[in-house]
Every structure is written in C-alpha cells, then in structure tokens.
C-alpha cells in the first residue's frame, strides 16, 4: 500500500543495518551499569546504533509538520 511505503523502507533499512552490525551483547551490561551509576541518569536512552538516527529522522519530520501548522496554533492561542 502506498501509505506504508516510507515506513516499509525505513524498517528495511534499519533491519539491514542491524544485520550488518549486530553489536556485542557483552557490551550491554556495562552500558546499563554506567547509566544506573550516573549522577543524573537519563529517563530514556538508546542502546545500539540505530535508535538515535531513527528517532532524529522521526522528530525532524514531526517538527516540519508542526512548523507547517504553527500559524494555526498561533491563531488558536488567540
């Protein structure tokens, strides 16, 4: 379906990236402990290579949409 083409392409790219670089499971434990031991740990974080890139792309799309509709938001404020 055309409505899902972009999502399909993103998923396919993310899957290909994971398959080419599965990462080291042994690295996860120390990374979790580093977050737990941090003076101000983040509420959320990513583990692995794909999360930040996918999220950055999604938020760029969201910001673009919000900017497109910002004039309406400003009018709604009164």
N, C-alpha and C positions, 0 to 999 in steps of 0.2 A: 504494500500500500504506500502510495507516495507520502502520506502524512508521517510515516515512520522511517523514511529513508535516511534522514540525518541521524536519528538515534541508532539505526542499524549500523551505519558507517562508523559512528563513534564507538559503539560496542565492539565492532570488528577490529578497529584499530587498537583499542585497549586490550582486547584478548590477544592480539598478535604481539603486542608489547610484553605482556605477561609471559607468553610462551617463549619469547626470545630471551627473556631475563627473569627467571622465576624467583630470584633472590635466594638468600640464605636463611632458612628457618632458625638457625642458631643465633642470628643477629637480633631476633625479635625480643627475647628475654632481656638482654642488657638494655635495649632501647626502652622497653616498658619500665624497667627499674630507674632509668635516667629520668623519665617523666615523673614517676612516683616520688623520687627523691628531690625533684626540683623545688626551689624555694617558692616559686609561683607557677605550678604546673598548669598547662593549658586545659581548658574544659574539653576540647576536642583536638585531635591531632591525626596525622596520616602516618601509616607505616607502609613503606613501599614507594615505588617510583611513580605510579600512575595517578594517585589521588589528587595531589596538588594541581597538576596540569589539567585534569578533567574538571576539577572544581573551578579553577581560574577561568576556563573557557565558558563554563555554565554561568558564572557570575558576570562575565563580560556581556553575555547575551542578555542576562536579566537587567543589567544596568542600561544597556542600549534600549531595551523595551521601556524601562521606567523613564528614561530621558525622553523617549518618543511621546510618552503620555504625561510628562511633567506639567505642561501647560494646563491640562485638565485638573491635575492635582492642585495646582496653584489656584485655579478658579474655584475648586471645591472648598478651599480654605476660607474664601470669602473676602 
